[in-house]
Every structure is written in C-alpha cells, then in structure tokens.
C-alpha cells in the first residue's frame, strides 16, 4: 500500500506517525469514545471475508491434565501424558494444560496486574512507550510491527525481556512489577515440564531442550485487546505462527483466540486455571517436522470488557559454536533425512523483525526442496 493514496489524499504514514507519537495506544482510542476506527486499522476485504466465513465443528483444542506427573514415580501414567502431548503437538500445535502446579491465586494476580497497567491513563504509561531496542529491556507499545505490517491490529502490549540476561526489576512498571517477576518464574516451570514431555515424545532425554538453553531466552508480553467499535473491520492480532520454541499463554475469560485446524478456525474457550501451550516455528524445525507450529489469530474485541493475555515466548539462548541451528542430529537417519537446512541466528532475527508477523516464513525459506 502506498504511503499516499492519490485518489483520496490519504497519507497513511502521516496518520501512523500521529497515532504512534500520541503514545495513547488503542486503549486510549477506545477510552476516548470513538465510534469509528482510524483507516490504517482497516484490513483488506480478503482478510475480513475469511473471518466472516470461519466456522468450526471442533469445540476446543486438546486439554491435557498434568496432575500426577510432577515428581511422580508412576512411569505408566507419565507415558500416557507424553503420548497425549506428542499427539497434540503433531496434529494441533496447540493444547491447554490443567493441574500444572501454578496456584489459581498467582494466575488471577497476574491477569489483574497486567490489566491494571493497561487501565492507567495513557499519560502514565507513556514513559514506557517506545519502539527502539525490541530485543531487550521493557517497552510498552501498540503493534510491535506498526510500521512493518500492511494493516494495524487492535491491541496494545507491555513487553519485558526476562532472559537470557536478567532484567533489572526496577525497570518494570511498579503497578505490575512483582506479578511479572512471579509469573516469569511460574510459567518457566510449566514450560520446563512441557519441554521434558516434548523431548520424551521425540525419544530424547527429558532434559535435552533445557540443556540446549531453550528455556533461557524469553520475552513476556502482556496484551490488552480493548473494546473495538468496529470489530468487523479489523483484527485483534493478525493470523501468524510464533517464531520460537514454545509459547505459554495465560488469558482472562474474554474470548477471541482462534487456532487453524485443517481448514477450520477453532475458537479457543478459556478454561479456568488453564494455560495454553503452542509450538513455534523453531520447534517444528528442530523436530524435523515432527511437531507443528500452527496459525492462530485474535478477533477484534466486541465486548466492553478488555481481553487480557500474558504470553511468554521461549527460545534458545546459546546457538551452536558455528552460530547455526537446524534439525537435531539425534532425530535424523537415512530413513528420516533432514527436511530443513541449518540457519543462522542472524537469519532468524532478520526474518522476524524485517516485516509484519506472518506464517511459517522462515520454515518456507529453509525447507529443503526435493
């Protein structure tokens, strides 16, 4: 799309900059009482028609009960859970876990704290609003890819890099500081358990992913999807796959998340106390296609109550000595050759930060053509 629409005199870049420099985010727009959304949020007809035609016979993504596997000696029970996780990661790329060991009080406090941050006047939040240095520290912004995407989406985000370098806790907003630190710890413990099960599903030692530092590089993002006055014209988050190893997602009771399963979009129903796990592109690559990353998106929020979600993206911290990664050698054989080539950290980072979020673009680039 051109910066200036010659037929109407619409200067898209000018409007983008004005919105960005106001630092008010979509929450500020929503709170101001607007009845129509700015034009740069409007998505093309082909995207919107896909939303209108989406329907599913599936009721929800798989739900896996983790009770009894943490510190359990019951090997048969663990094998059953490994099989469930493996099947979900292969066929859905998404699943919810319950009885994961995180107290419901911690979950509620985390959601409340992130909502409290976004509910502050935009003048208070503005000191955290920035776009530079997306790869470190703390930042609040509306649409990380605002200037890279073809159309903007109706959400704001508080982002904090929790590792591999320890975050200076004082850099976090005071209103959610303690809760963010606590959630990072809790979600990382759940991620470690899930990664162990994923490893065993591949026939690897349970601690292999941890050994490869797949838990160490992580970014926490607290999304707010406020009420949108024209939800049929835009999206909450564009359809995409996550680039990393796995994602742990916590959401409040306001719906909106959809997952692509086959040709259908499935509404993910929030389960009280449940956490959503999804496979990222990196996991699909290192598992040599055994596990699948899957498209997902969030609808623009038509509810007067904001949708809140807190995600932690997990990725590796230490690349191989030569700076490359690819399918794990332990999973390859003459009968199962690599279907992806090795790729560099630079390729990985540039692929994500050079454009708007998208679906499996790195996977397509490094797929070995027969």
C-alpha positions in Angstrom: 0.0 0.0 0.0 1.4 3.4 -1.0 2.2 5.9 1.7 -0.1 8.4 0.0 -3.4 7.4 -1.7 -3.5 9.6 -4.8 -7.3 9.3 -5.2 -8.3 10.4 -1.7 -5.3 12.4 -0.5 -5.0 9.9 2.4 -1.5 10.0 3.9 -1.2 6.6 5.7 2.3 7.2 7.1 1.3 10.6 8.5 -1.6 9.0 10.3 0.5 6.2 11.6 3.1 8.6 13.0 0.5 10.8 14.6 -1.1 7.8 16.4 2.3 6.4 17.4 3.6 9.7 18.7 0.4 10.3 20.7 1.5 7.2 22.8 -2.1 6.6 23.6 -2.4 3.2 22.0 -5.7 1.6 21.0 -6.8 1.6 24.7 -6.6 5.4 24.6 -8.6 5.5 21.4 -11.2 3.1 22.8 -11.5 5.1 26.1 -11.9 8.3 24.2 -15.3 7.1 23.0 -14.5 6.9 19.2 -17.3 5.3 17.1 -15.1 4.6 14.0 -11.6 3.3 13.8 -8.7 5.0 12.0 -8.3 3.9 8.4 -4.9 2.2 8.9 -6.6 -0.3 11.2 -9.0 -1.5 8.5 -8.0 -4.8 6.9 -8.5 -5.7 3.3 -11.7 -7.5 2.2 -9.9 -10.8 1.6 -8.8 -10.9 5.3 -12.2 -9.8 6.6 -14.1 -12.3 4.5 -12.0 -15.1 6.0 -13.2 -14.0 9.4 -16.8 -13.9 8.4 -16.7 -17.3 6.8 -14.8 -19.0 9.7 -16.8 -21.7 11.4 -15.8 -24.9 13.1 -17.3 -28.2 14.1 -14.5 -28.6 16.7 -15.3 -27.3 20.2 -11.8 -26.7 21.6 -8.2 -27.5 21.4 -6.9 -30.6 23.4 -6.9 -30.3 27.2 -4.1 -32.2 29.0 -4.2 -32.9 32.7 -0.6 -32.7 34.2 -1.6 -33.9 37.7 0.4 -36.8 38.9 3.4 -36.4 36.6 5.4 -33.8 38.6 7.8 -35.8 41.0 5.7 -38.9 40.3 7.2 -42.4 40.2 4.2 -43.7 38.1 6.0 -44.3 34.8 2.9 -45.7 33.0 1.0 -42.6 33.8 3.8 -40.4 32.5 4.0 -42.3 29.3 0.3 -41.7 28.7 0.8 -38.0 29.2 3.9 -38.0 26.9 1.7 -39.6 24.2 -1.0 -37.0 24.7 1.4 -34.1 24.4 3.1 -35.7 21.4 -0.2 -36.2 19.6 -1.4 -32.7 20.4 1.9 -31.1 19.2 1.8 -33.1 16.0 -1.8 -32.7 15.0 -2.8 -29.4 16.6 0.3 -27.5 17.5 -1.8 -26.1 20.4 -3.1 -27.6 23.7 -4.3 -26.4 27.1 -2.7 -27.8 30.3 -4.6 -28.0 33.6 -3.4 -29.1 37.1 0.1 -27.7 36.1 1.1 -26.7 39.6 0.6 -22.9 39.4 -1.9 -21.7 42.1 -5.0 -20.0 40.8 -4.2 -17.0 43.0 -1.0 -16.4 41.1 -2.9 -16.7 37.8 -5.6 -14.2 38.9 -3.0 -11.8 40.3 -1.0 -11.8 37.1 -4.1 -11.1 34.9 -5.2 -8.3 37.3 -1.7 -6.7 37.3 -1.4 -6.6 33.5 -5.0 -5.2 33.3 -4.1 -2.6 35.9 -1.1 -1.5 33.9 -3.2 -1.0 30.7 -6.0 0.7 32.7 -3.7 3.5 33.7 -4.1 6.9 32.0 -2.0 6.9 28.8 0.0 9.8 30.2 1.2 7.5 32.9 2.0 4.6 30.5 3.7 7.0 28.0 7.1 6.9 29.8 7.4 3.2 28.8 6.2 3.8 25.2 8.9 3.2 22.6 9.9 1.2 19.5 13.7 1.1 19.6 15.5 -1.9 21.0 12.8 -4.6 20.5 15.3 -7.2 21.5 15.8 -6.1 25.1 14.5 -4.3 28.2 11.0 -3.1 28.8 8.7 -1.4 26.4 5.0 -0.5 26.0 3.7 0.0 22.5 0.7 -0.5 20.2 1.6 -3.1 17.5 5.2 -4.0 17.5 5.1 -4.2 13.7 3.1 -1.0 13.3 5.3 0.3 10.5 6.1 -3.1 9.0 2.6 -4.6 8.7 0.1 -3.8 5.9 -2.7 -3.0 8.4 -2.6 -2.4 12.1 -4.3 -4.6 14.7 -6.4 -3.6 17.7 -4.2 -4.3 20.7 -1.5 -2.8 22.9 1.4 -4.6 24.6 3.7 -4.4 27.5 6.9 -6.3 26.7 9.7 -7.4 29.0 12.8 -9.5 28.1 13.2 -11.7 31.1 16.3 -13.6 29.8 18.9 -14.7 29.0 20.3 -11.5 30.7 18.4 -10.9 33.9 16.1 -8.0 33.7 16.6 -5.1 36.0 13.4 -5.5 38.1 13.3 -1.7 38.8 12.7 -1.2 35.0 9.3 -2.9 35.2 6.3 -0.7 35.9 5.6 -0.7 39.7 2.0 -1.5 39.2 2.8 -5.0 37.9 6.4 -5.4 38.8 6.1 -8.2 41.4 3.5 -10.1 39.4 5.6 -10.1 36.2 8.6 -11.5 38.1 6.4 -14.1 39.8 4.7 -15.1 36.5 8.0 -15.5 34.7 9.1 -18.0 37.4 5.8 -19.9 37.3 5.4 -20.0 33.6 9.1 -21.1 33.1 8.5 -24.0 35.5 5.5 -25.1 33.4 7.5 -24.7 30.2 10.2 -26.9 31.6 7.7 -29.7 32.4 6.2 -29.4 28.9 9.5 -29.4 27.2 10.5 -32.5 29.1 7.4 -34.2 27.8 8.0 -33.0 24.3 11.6 -34.3 24.4 10.4 -37.7 25.6 7.8 -37.7 22.8 10.8 -37.5 20.3 12.7 -40.2 22.1 15.2 -37.8 23.6 16.4 -37.4 27.2 13.8 -35.4 29.2 16.4 -32.6 29.9 17.6 -32.2 26.3 15.8 -28.9 25.5 16.9 -27.4 28.8 20.4 -28.4 28.0 20.1 -26.7 24.7 19.1 -23.4 26.5 15.5 -23.5 25.1 14.2 -22.0 28.4 16.7 -19.2 28.7 15.8 -16.6 26.1 12.3 -15.5 26.9 10.2 -12.4 26.4 7.0 -11.8 28.4 4.3 -9.8 26.6 1.1 -8.6 28.3 -1.5 -7.9 25.6 -4.6 -5.7 26.1 -7.4 -6.0 23.5 -9.9 -3.2 24.5 -13.4 -2.7 23.1 -13.4 -2.0 19.4 -16.3 0.0 18.0 -15.9 -1.6 14.5 -14.7 -5.2 15.2 -15.8 -6.4 11.7 -13.3 -4.1 10.0 -10.1 -5.1 11.9 -8.4 -7.8 13.9 -7.0 -8.2 17.4 -3.9 -9.9 16.1 -3.2 -10.9 12.5 -3.0 -14.6 11.7 0.5 -15.9 12.3 2.7 -18.6 13.7 5.1 -17.9 16.6 8.8 -18.0 15.7 10.3 -19.6 18.8 10.4 -23.0 20.6 7.1 -22.9 22.6 4.8 -20.2 23.9 3.0 -20.3 27.3 -0.2 -18.2 27.2 -2.4 -17.1 30.1 -5.7 -15.4 29.2 -8.7 -13.9 31.0 -12.3 -15.1 30.4 -12.9 -12.7 27.4 -12.7 -14.9 24.2 -11.1 -14.1 20.9 -8.2 -16.5 20.3 -8.7 -18.8 17.2 -6.5 -21.7 16.0 -6.3 -23.1 12.5 -7.0 -26.8 12.5 -7.1 -28.2 9.0 -9.3 -25.8 7.0 -11.2 -24.6 10.0 -10.7 -21.9 12.6 -11.4 -23.2 16.1 -12.4 -20.9 18.9 -10.3 -21.5 22.0 -12.5 -21.5 25.0 -10.8 -20.2 28.1 -10.6 -23.0 30.8 -10.5 -21.6 34.3 -6.9 -22.0 35.6 -5.7 -23.5 32.3 -2.6 -22.4 30.4 -2.3 -22.6 26.6 0.8 -24.1 25.1 1.7 -23.8 21.4 4.6 -25.0 19.3 6.7 -22.4 17.4 8.4 -22.5 14.1 11.7 -23.2 15.8 10.3 -26.4 17.4 8.9 -27.6 14.1 12.4 -27.1 12.5 14.5 -28.8 15.3 12.0 -31.7 15.5 12.4 -32.1 11.7 8.7 -31.6 11.2 7.5 -34.0 13.9 5.9 -31.2 15.8 3.9 -28.4 14.0 3.6 -24.7 14.5 0.1 -23.6 13.7 -1.6 -20.4 12.5 -3.5 -18.5 15.2 -5.2 -15.1 15.4 -7.2 -13.0 17.8 -10.5 -11.4 16.8 -11.1 -7.7 17.5 -12.9 -7.4 20.8 -16.6 -6.6 20.6 -17.0 -6.9 24.4 -17.0 -3.8 26.6 -14.6 -5.7 28.9 -11.0 -5.9 27.7 -9.4 -9.2 26.7 -6.1 -9.6 28.6 -3.5 -12.2 27.7 0.0 -12.8 29.0 2.4 -14.8 26.8 5.9 -15.9 27.3 7.9 -16.8 24.2 10.7 -19.3 24.9 13.7 -19.5 22.6 17.3 -20.7 22.7 19.9 -18.5 24.3 23.1 -20.2 23.1 23.4 -21.0 19.4 25.8 -23.7 18.3 29.5 -22.9 18.2 29.3 -22.0 14.5 26.2 -19.9 15.1 23.8 -22.1 13.3 20.9 -24.4 14.1 18.7 -26.9 12.4 17.0 -30.3 12.9 18.5 -32.1 15.8 21.1 -34.7 14.6 19.6 -37.3 17.0 16.4 -37.3 15.0 17.9 -37.8 11.6 18.6 -41.0 9.8 18.8 -42.4 6.2 15.1 -43.1 6.5 14.4 -39.7 8.1 16.7 -37.2 6.4 16.6 -33.5 7.3 13.8 -31.7 5.6 15.2 -28.3 6.7 18.6 -26.8 6.2 20.6 -25.2 9.0 20.1 -21.5 9.5 21.9 -18.7 11.4 20.8 -16.6 14.3 21.0 -13.5 12.0 18.6 -15.2 9.5 16.3 -16.0 12.4 16.2 -12.5 13.8 16.1 -10.7 10.5 13.3 -12.9 9.2 11.1 -11.8 12.2 12.0 -8.1 12.5 12.1 -7.2 8.8 8.4 -7.4 8.2 5.0 -7.8 9.9 4.2 -11.0 11.7 3.3 -13.9 9.4 3.0 -17.6 9.0 6.0 -20.0 8.8 8.1 -17.7 6.6 11.4 -19.0 8.0 10.2 -22.6 7.6 9.4 -22.0 4.0 12.8 -20.3 3.4 14.9 -23.2 4.8 12.8 -26.1 3.6 14.9 -28.5 1.5 13.3 -28.9 -1.9 13.3 -32.5 -3.2 
